[in-house]
């Protein structure tokens, strides 16, 4: 019986090093694949979150909606400043039943617009909106009387034009801010009660009629 051939120690060492290297390569490849898989999962989750509607219900607490309440008989609201301050380029007046038609380019529009919102007249309110606004912002089809106060409208200096239903519209820009007392969320769900944030309104004027075409929380970039 022939004796077994003994392996050279150097050969044994080379085999051991190769095995170690193979294990390292397998471990690195496994880690790389795991990272790749994790990246894919995170990307999918991020895409899903990006496409979700903001959870305004979780952000703000709203009062119970009472469609039968007459806010003009609610003393706490009546004690607040319910007037509309209308300014053009920084100076202006308080709008009233006697002067709202003559104080500025859009004083009549804002007086009637806010009156519709305060009275909970959704049909009148939606009549002031362009189809683009309705499609983009999906305004409510029903809301209670809204206890708006500290209303301030300020006309921006720039004016531009735009196409609207085959006609040329004159476009005016306004910064608008107001607060909602005891907000019940039926008109706006992006603000809480008694908070004031500035929004920017894009108003179209066509054939002497005024329409709200867009609202932004950031100052609009005006072309033209």
C-alpha positions, 0 to 999 in steps of 0.5 A, a space after each residue: 500500500 502506497 503511502 499518502 502524499 503529504 501536502 506541502 505546508 505552503 500549499 496548505 497555507 495557500 488553500 486556507 488563504 483562498 478559502 478565507 478570500 472566498 468567504 470575504 467575497 461572499 460576505 461582501 456580495 451578501 452585504 451589497 445585495 442586502 443594501 441594494 434590497 434595502 435601498 429599493 424598499 426605502 425608495 418604494 416607501 418614499 414614493 408611496 408617502 410622497 403620493 399620500 394626501 397630507 394628514 390634516 386631521 392628525 395635524 389640527 383639532 377641529 370643533 364640531 360642525 353645526 350647520 344650524 348655528 347662526 354665528 351672527 348670534 354667537 357673542 364670542 365671535 361678534 366681539 372679534 374684529 370681523 371687518 375686511 381691511 382692503 389695501 392697495 400697495 400698503 394703504 387702504 380702508 375698512 370695507 363697508 356696505 357703503 364703500 366696497 364698490 369704489 375702494 379698489 380694483 377688487 374691493 367688491 370681489 373680496 367683500 362679496 367673496 368673504 361674505 359668501 364664506 362667512 354666511 356659509 353660502 357655498 354656491 355663491 362662493 363657488 361661483 367666484 372660482 375658475 374651473 382650474 381652481 375647482 379642479 386643482 384645489 377641490 374646494 368643499 361642496 358644503 360648509 357651515 357659516 365660517 367665523 372669519 376675523 382679522 381679514 386683510 387683503 393687500 394688492 400686489 404691484 404686478 399685473 399680468 394677462 392670461 388666456 381664460 376660456 378663449 379670452 384674455 384675462 387681466 390677472 391681479 395678485 393679492 396677499 390675503 390673511 385671516 383667522 377662523 374662530 373655532 374652526 370646524 374644518 368644513 371650509 379649511 382643514 389646513 389651518 387650526 383655530 385662531 391662527 393667521 397665515 398669509 396666502 397669495 391669491 391670483 384673481 382673473 378679471 374677464 368681461 368685468 367679472 372677477 374669479 379666483 384662479 389660484 391660491 399659494 402659500 408662497 409668493 407667486 412668480 409673475 410672468 409678463 
